[in-house]
Amino acid sequence: MDEVKEFLPWHDSAWKAVLAARAGGRLPHALLLHGPKGLGKGRFARQLAALCLCEPAPAGPAPCGACRGCRLATAGTHPDLHVIQPEEGKVALSIDQIRELSGDLVLLPHLASLKIAIIRPAESMTPSAANALLKTLEEPAGATLLLLVSARPSALPPTVRSRCQVVRFRPPPAALARAWLAERREQERAWDPLLELAGGAPLAALALSESGAAAHVAELERDLQGIVDAKADPLAVATQWAGEDRELWWSWLQTRVSALIRQKTLRENPEAGHSGAARALPNYAGNLKLTALLDYWDTLLRARPALETMPAAPANEQERRRIEPILDALLIPWAHGLERPGRTES
């Protein structure tokens, strides 16, 4: 629970909106906290819950930390705070979990002035669970606050989304993200590639750094550059990548192509944006045509469903061989400037 004590600087606008609503008695009974992964939405939910359970009821975002409500919230044992998430070994929130929560919310608070439920990730609710929650959203019982945390709000039923007030979280400017990250991991020197891979989300970039992903990302870039320069065999590279973490090379390839498309179409100013695209275009980018990049983007999207049926980290040769043909199809085009034979720029 220590991380709850640190307030993230890119949450400032969200805090201003929520605190203003709370001060004016306009805090709704349900908030949908949504945005990409790695921005600390769950942390914001826990911090807001701790604030609401603080007995002195401070006006700012920080609870006192000393009262009974704060001590119980910090220990995770406050009877009026419920954190609903998939059970261990499962990926979905079940209807039974939501029904149990709804049954508790109709009761009076035990210690605080309201009951709070954090549901995360909200998009993991089964359709029946979402329908069960809908009744609570439509007819909230007494003083309740529902905090739905989601990275994919579009996966929630429109009826659920429409009954929540939205608090949107966006990646911070690259300069702010780099400064925050540098304070926490001074030994890391290559934040831009990690921020790009993380979609500009600082917490995700920090996790990548701690896993040693920076060196791996540099290897992926060298491999792709080698294919473009005809110094590396795409089939050999595909064989190598097939035995590695699929999510890492897939995410890197997707974010790399996305950055190339953005910079060629919008001439994006990295410092004005929210991603880690502050890196210069790679050497091969100047020779790539926009139509070829867009066609390749479609190829990436079509490959995704097949990859999702395969292990993230192949455990044996058979699993590797299943991934290799897909990687062959993704890497060979780079040896030809992503152009299909016979195609000309229109």
N, C-alpha and C positions, 0 to 999 in steps of 0.2 A: 504493500500500500504506500510505500515511500514516494513512488512516482506521482501520486496524486497531489503531493505538496508542490510540485513544480508546475507553474503555469506556462504554457507554451505561447511564445510571442505572436504566432499567427492565429491565435484564438481571440485576439483582442476585440475584433469586431463582433464576434459571436457573444462574448461576455457583455459587451455594451448593450446589445439588443436584449439579451435575457435579463440582465440586471435592471434595465429600464422598465421592462414589462413587469418584473417582480416588484419594483418599487411603486409602480402605479397600480398594483393589484390586478394586472392583466396577464399574468403568467398562465398560459393555457393548461389544460389537464393532460395534453399529449404533445410531445415534441418529436419530430423526425430529424435526427442528426445524421446528415448524409454527406458523403464526399469520398474520394479515393482512399484506399487503404494506406496506412502509414502516416495519417495526419493527427492521430490522437483523439478521435471522436469518442472512443470508449473512456479515455481519461477525462475528457470534458464531462461526460455523463456522470462519472463517479465524483468529480469535483463539485458538480452542481448538486448532486444528491447529498454530499457531505455538507454543503452550504445550507441546504434546506433543512437538514436534520440538526444543525447547530442551534443550541438552545438560546444563546444571546441574540440570534438572528442578525448578524452583521450586515451592513449595507453593501460592503464590497464583496469580491469573489472569494476571499479567504475566510474559512471558518476559524473559530478561536483555537481549536485543537485541544482544549483542556476540559470542556464540559462533558457530561455523561454521553450526550448524543455524538459528539466528535470521537470520544474514545471507543464507543461501540461501532461506529461507522468505520473507523480505522482498523478495528479488529475483524471487521466483516461479520459482526454478530448483532447488528441493530435489527430488532424485530420488525421495524417498519420499512426496511429496505430489502428488496428482493431483486436478485440478479438472475435473469432467466437466460440460459444458453444451452446449446445441445449437450446432452449427457455424454459422459466419457465413451468414446468409441463410436459415437453417432454424429451425423452431420446435419440432422434436421431437428427443429423444435416441434415437439409433438402436441397434439390437441390436449392430451392429459396434462401436460405442463401448463398450458394456457388456462385450462379449466381450473386447475388448482390455484393458479394465480388469481383468476377472477373471483373465485370463492373467498380468497383471503382479503381482496380489496374491498369487499362489501362490508367487512367488519371495521369497527372503529380502530383508529391508531392505538398502539400500545403505549408509546412514550411521546412521540412527536405530534405535531399538529396536522400531519398528513402522512399518507403512505406513498412510497416511491417504488417503481419497478423499472429496472433497466433490462431491455430485451435486445440481445445481441448474438449474432447478427440477425436483424429482423427479417431479412430476406430468406433466412433458413426455415421459417415457419412453413409447415405443410399447408396446403389450401384449407384443410379443415381447421387447423390451428388458427390461421388468419381469420377465418369466419367466426371462430369462437371469440377472438379478441375484438372483432368488430362490434359485438354487443356492448362490451365494456367501453369502447371508444364512443359509441353512440349515447350510452346512458351511464356516464361515470358515477360511481357511488361515492358521495361525500368528497372529502379532500384527498384527491389522488393526483399523482404526477407520473405519467408514463413516458419513458425516454426510449424511443426506438432508434437503435444505432444501425446504420446500413451503408454499405459501400455500393450496393446496387438497388436503389429505391425503385427502379423500373420493374424489378422482380416482385414487388409488393402489389397486391390488388389495388386498383384505383380507389376503391371504397375505403381502404385503410389509409392511403396517402392523403385523401381529401379531408380526413378527420383529424389530421395532425398539422400543427404549425411547423413549417420547415425552417431548420437552421442549417445552412449550407456551409461546408468547410472546403476551402480551396487551397492548393499548394501555395506556399509563400513565394515571393520573388527569390530568384536564385541567390542573390547576395545575402539576404537574410538567412536563407537555409544554410549556406556555406558557413556563415559566421557562427550560427548556433551549433552546427556540427563540429566545427573546429574547436570549440570550447570543450567538447565532450570526448573527442578522440584526436588528440594533437598529433599522434603518429601517422594518421592518414593524410596523404597529400593529394589524392586523386578523387576529390568529391564530385567533380562534374560528371564523369562517367557513371558514378553510382546514383547521382540524382537523376540523370537521364533514364537509367534503368528503373528507378523507383517512381518515375512519373512526377518527379519534383517533390515527393513526400519525404520530409527529413527523417522521420522515425524509420521508414522503410530503408532509406539509404544507410542509416546508422546500423540497422540489423545486417545489411549486406556487408558493410565494412567489418563488422565483428565476425562475420562468417568467412572472411578472407576472399570475398568475391572480387575485390578490385584487381587482384592479379589475374584472376580467371577472365574478367572482362577484357583486360589488355591482351590476353592470349586469343580471345575470340576475334578481336579487332585485327590482330596480326594474321590470323588464319584467313580472314575474309580478304584482307589486303593482298595476301599471298595468292589467293585464287584469282583476284582481279589482275594481278601483275603476271599471271601465268607462272608463278614460282611454286605454287602448291597445287596438288591434284585434288579437285573437289571431292572425288570419291574417297580418297584417303582421309580428308578432313571429315567427311560424313561418318566414316567408320570410327574416328576418334570421338566426335561429338556424340555419337549414339550411345557411348558408354558413360556419358556424363549427365549431370543434373539437367533434365529436360526443361524445367521451368526457367532455369537461368539462361540457357542459350536461346530458348524461344522468346523470352521476354526481351533479351538484348537485341535479337534480330528484329523483333517487332518495333521496339522503340527506336532502333537505328533507322529503319525504313521510314517510320513516321516522322522522325526529325528531318530526314532528307526531303520528304515531300513538303513539310511545312516551310522549310527554309527556301525551297525552290519556288513555292507558290506565293508565300506571304512575305518572304524576305524577313522572317521573324527576327526581332531584336531580342536576344536572349535575356537581357536584364529586365525587359518589360514583361516578359512572359513568366510562366510559373513552372516551367520544367527545367531540367538540368541541361538544356540544349546550348549552354554557353560554349561548348567545344566547337572548334572550327570544323567545317566540312572535311571529311577524310579526303585523301588524295584522289580517290577514284570518283568522287561525287560530281566533279565538273563535267565528266564524260557521260553521265547518266541522263537519259531523257525522261521528262516528266511522265509521258505516257507509259514508258517502260516501268517506272516506279509504281504507277497506279495499277498496272496489270499485275506486277509482282505482289502488291498489297493484297489483291484479290486471291492470288495463289496462297499467300500466308493464311488468310481467313479460311480458305477451303481446306487447308491442311489441319487446322486446329481440331475439328471434331475427331479425326482419326487419332491424333496424338493424345487426346484426353482419355482414350480407352486403354492407353499403355502406361506402364509404371513410370513415375517421375524419375526414378533412378534404377535403371535396368540391373537385375540381380544375376543374370546369366547370359550366355551367348545367344540363346534363343530369343530372349527379349530384345537384345541389341539388334538382331537381324530383322526384327519386325519394324524397328525405327529407321534403319538405314535407308530403305527405299524412299521414305518420305524426305529424309535429309538430302539424299541424292537430288531429288526434284527441287529442293530449296536452294542448294548450293551450286549446282551446275550452271544455272542461268547467270551467275555472277562472272563466270569465265567468258561470257559473251555480252557483257554490258547490259544484262537483263533483257536483251532484245531477242524476240523470236526470229528464227531464220526467215529472211524474205520480207521482214517488216520494215517499213520506212516511217519516219516521223510525219504526221499529218499537220 
